[in-house]
Amino acid sequence: MIKRILLAYLVPILCVGGAIFSLMALNPTRPEAVNTKIPTIFIHGYHGTDRSLHGMIRRLDQKYHVATDSMIVHVSKIGEISTEGEYNPNAKNPLINVVFDNNRATITQQAMWMKKVMSYLQKHEDITKFNAVAHSMGGGVWEAYLASYSKDPAYPSINKIVFLAVPLYPEEYINGDEQVDIRNEQEVHANFAERMAKILPKNIPVLIIAGDLNDGTKSDGEVKVDSVLYGKKLFQSQKVETHVIKGPEASHSNMHELPAVDHYIIPFLFGE
């Protein structure tokens, strides 16, 4: 009789406890964030659109409440700048999405457009420091821009940078999104890393996230993990943090939709 009474009470308690545990697993603790008031500027990848990174931006704002979806900067095919939304320097960690109408332009061309964008943001929005986030080939744009203008006081200074599924081997930027085989690969990589280490700002924090489908390709379906993690050699004078997300969901075009990515980015950009 006593056993039956105990079971009658214990079973519902265990069921409720199991349900609570399941809910906690599905909805992990919301990441903590501080209000740095430093804007974060996003650049999409090759063939990207305004929707490419907007899902992440919306989650940071509406789901996690760690930042503010502030502005979209459109760059026309001839380099003219227009904006949507309103940038508020007092907003909580404002987010700015840069969108190139010519989303197949060369890295060099897009870097020149970013020069105009950053000059515009400094002049019209009084932005002097920023975080950078890039997906895929957008990382090449940030690299090219920073290599040319990061030490120029006429432009805002970089605070932190996130490379998400960004191919970092130099040969992957020769012909759009097509990888090109090169001779003396190791020598080219070494020379490229040495040059970038000298011209990029020292000691800035860099977060690098790669995807691995776990299907034997050691890639996210588009970019090799080795190419993404090459950043550890490329940024030898910077503070580099790396992560590899594994599984069938870690495909190249899906990386910016993963909660695991959010939970790496939030403390990196907005943590104490």
C-alpha positions in Angstrom: 0.0 0.0 0.0 2.8 2.4 1.0 4.6 1.7 -2.3 1.4 2.4 -4.3 1.0 5.7 -2.5 4.6 6.7 -3.1 4.3 5.8 -6.8 1.1 7.8 -7.0 2.9 10.9 -5.9 6.3 10.3 -7.4 5.2 9.6 -11.0 3.4 13.0 -11.6 6.4 14.8 -9.9 8.9 13.0 -12.2 6.8 13.8 -15.2 6.6 17.5 -14.4 10.3 17.5 -13.6 11.0 15.9 -17.0 8.9 18.4 -18.8 10.6 21.3 -17.1 14.0 19.9 -18.0 12.9 19.5 -21.7 11.8 23.1 -21.8 15.1 24.3 -20.4 17.0 22.3 -23.0 14.9 23.7 -25.8 15.2 27.2 -24.4 18.7 27.7 -22.9 19.4 30.5 -20.6 19.4 33.8 -22.3 22.9 35.1 -22.9 23.9 38.0 -20.7 25.0 41.2 -22.5 26.1 44.7 -21.5 25.2 47.9 -23.4 28.5 48.9 -25.0 26.7 51.4 -27.4 29.3 50.4 -30.0 27.5 49.6 -33.3 27.9 46.3 -35.0 28.1 46.4 -38.8 27.1 43.3 -40.9 28.2 42.3 -44.4 26.6 39.5 -46.3 28.4 37.1 -48.6 28.6 36.5 -52.4 25.0 36.6 -53.9 23.8 37.9 -50.5 20.7 40.1 -50.0 19.2 42.2 -47.2 17.7 38.9 -45.9 20.9 37.1 -45.5 21.8 38.4 -42.1 18.6 40.0 -41.1 17.4 36.8 -39.3 20.4 37.0 -37.0 19.9 40.7 -36.5 16.3 40.2 -35.7 17.1 37.4 -33.2 19.7 39.5 -31.4 17.0 42.2 -31.0 13.7 40.5 -30.5 14.7 37.0 -29.2 17.7 37.7 -27.0 17.1 41.4 -26.3 20.9 42.1 -26.4 21.0 44.6 -29.3 18.9 46.9 -31.4 18.0 46.4 -35.1 18.8 50.0 -36.2 19.6 50.6 -39.8 20.0 49.1 -43.3 22.6 50.8 -45.5 22.0 50.1 -49.2 24.8 50.5 -51.7 23.6 50.8 -55.3 25.3 49.3 -58.3 27.1 52.6 -58.9 28.1 53.1 -55.2 25.4 55.5 -54.1 24.3 55.1 -50.5 20.8 55.2 -49.1 19.5 54.1 -45.7 16.4 52.6 -44.0 15.6 52.9 -40.3 17.1 55.3 -37.8 20.5 55.0 -36.0 20.3 55.9 -32.3 23.7 56.2 -30.7 22.1 55.7 -27.3 20.3 52.4 -28.3 21.4 49.2 -26.8 24.2 47.8 -29.0 22.8 49.1 -32.4 23.0 46.8 -35.4 23.6 48.0 -39.0 23.1 45.8 -42.0 25.1 46.7 -45.2 23.6 45.5 -48.4 25.3 45.6 -51.9 22.9 45.8 -54.8 25.7 44.4 -56.9 26.2 41.3 -54.8 28.6 39.7 -57.3 31.0 42.6 -57.4 34.7 41.9 -56.7 36.1 42.0 -53.2 38.1 45.1 -54.2 35.1 46.9 -55.5 33.0 46.1 -52.4 35.8 47.2 -50.1 35.9 50.6 -51.9 32.1 50.8 -51.4 32.7 50.0 -47.7 35.1 53.0 -47.6 32.2 55.2 -48.7 29.8 53.5 -46.2 32.2 54.0 -43.2 32.9 57.6 -44.2 29.1 58.2 -44.4 28.5 56.6 -41.0 31.2 58.7 -39.4 30.1 61.9 -41.0 26.3 61.5 -40.6 26.0 59.2 -37.6 29.1 60.2 -35.7 30.3 56.6 -35.5 34.0 56.4 -34.4 34.3 52.8 -33.4 32.5 49.6 -34.5 32.3 45.8 -34.4 32.3 43.9 -37.7 30.4 40.7 -38.6 30.8 38.9 -41.9 29.4 35.8 -43.5 31.3 34.0 -46.2 32.9 36.3 -48.8 31.8 39.3 -46.8 34.8 38.5 -44.6 37.1 39.2 -47.6 35.4 42.6 -47.9 36.2 43.4 -44.3 39.7 42.1 -44.7 40.4 44.3 -47.7 38.8 47.3 -46.1 40.6 46.9 -42.8 43.9 46.3 -44.6 43.6 49.6 -46.4 41.8 51.9 -43.9 41.9 50.5 -40.4 44.8 52.7 -39.4 43.4 55.8 -41.1 42.0 58.3 -38.5 39.6 59.6 -41.1 37.6 56.4 -40.7 36.0 54.6 -37.7 38.3 52.2 -35.8 37.6 48.5 -35.5 36.7 47.1 -32.0 35.9 43.4 -32.6 35.3 41.2 -35.7 33.4 38.0 -36.3 34.2 35.8 -39.3 31.3 33.3 -39.9 32.0 30.6 -42.4 34.5 32.9 -44.1 37.0 31.3 -46.5 40.4 32.8 -45.6 42.8 31.1 -48.0 43.8 33.9 -50.5 43.2 31.8 -53.6 39.4 31.7 -52.8 39.1 35.3 -53.6 40.6 35.2 -57.1 37.5 34.3 -59.1 34.3 35.2 -57.2 33.1 32.2 -55.2 35.1 29.6 -57.1 38.3 28.2 -55.5 41.4 28.4 -57.7 44.3 26.0 -57.5 47.7 27.8 -57.2 51.3 26.8 -57.3 53.5 27.0 -54.2 50.4 27.0 -52.1 52.2 26.9 -48.7 54.6 29.7 -49.7 51.7 31.9 -50.9 49.8 31.3 -47.7 52.8 32.1 -45.5 53.5 35.3 -47.4 49.8 36.3 -47.2 49.7 35.7 -43.5 52.9 37.7 -42.8 51.6 40.6 -44.9 48.1 40.6 -43.2 49.7 40.4 -39.7 51.6 43.6 -40.4 48.8 45.7 -41.7 45.8 44.7 -39.6 45.2 46.3 -36.2 47.0 44.4 -33.4 45.3 42.9 -30.4 41.7 43.2 -31.6 39.5 40.3 -30.7 38.6 38.0 -33.6 35.9 35.3 -33.5 36.1 32.7 -36.2 33.3 30.1 -36.6 33.4 27.2 -39.1 30.8 24.6 -40.1 31.5 20.9 -40.6 28.7 18.7 -42.0 30.3 15.6 -40.6 29.9 13.9 -44.0 33.6 13.4 -44.6 34.1 16.5 -46.7 35.5 18.5 -43.6 33.5 21.5 -44.9 30.1 23.2 -44.6 29.4 22.1 -48.1 31.0 25.2 -49.6 34.0 26.2 -47.5 36.6 23.9 -46.1 37.1 24.0 -42.3 40.8 24.4 -42.9 40.3 27.5 -44.9 38.1 29.1 -42.2 40.6 28.1 -39.4 43.5 29.5 -41.4 42.6 32.7 -39.6 44.6 31.4 -36.6 47.7 31.8 -38.8 46.4 34.9 -40.6 45.7 36.8 -37.4 48.8 36.0 -35.4 48.9 39.5 -33.8 45.2 39.5 -32.8 43.3 37.7 -30.1 41.7 34.8 -31.9 38.9 32.6 -30.7 37.7 29.7 -32.9 34.8 27.3 -32.9 33.7 24.5 -35.3 30.0 23.6 -35.3 29.4 20.0 -36.5 26.4 18.3 -37.9 24.1 18.3 -40.9 22.6 21.6 -39.9 26.0 23.3 -40.2 25.7 24.0 -43.9 27.2 27.2 -45.4 24.0 29.0 -46.1 22.5 28.0 -42.8 25.3 29.0 -40.4 23.8 32.4 -39.7 20.6 30.8 -38.6 22.0 28.5 -35.9 21.3 29.2 -32.2 24.8 27.8 -31.4 26.3 30.6 -33.5 24.2 33.2 -31.6 25.5 31.9 -28.3 29.1 32.3 -29.4 28.6 35.7 -30.9 26.6 37.3 -28.1 29.2 37.0 -25.3 32.0 37.8 -27.7 30.5 41.1 -28.9 28.5 42.2 -25.9 30.0 40.4 -22.9 31.7 42.1 -20.1 
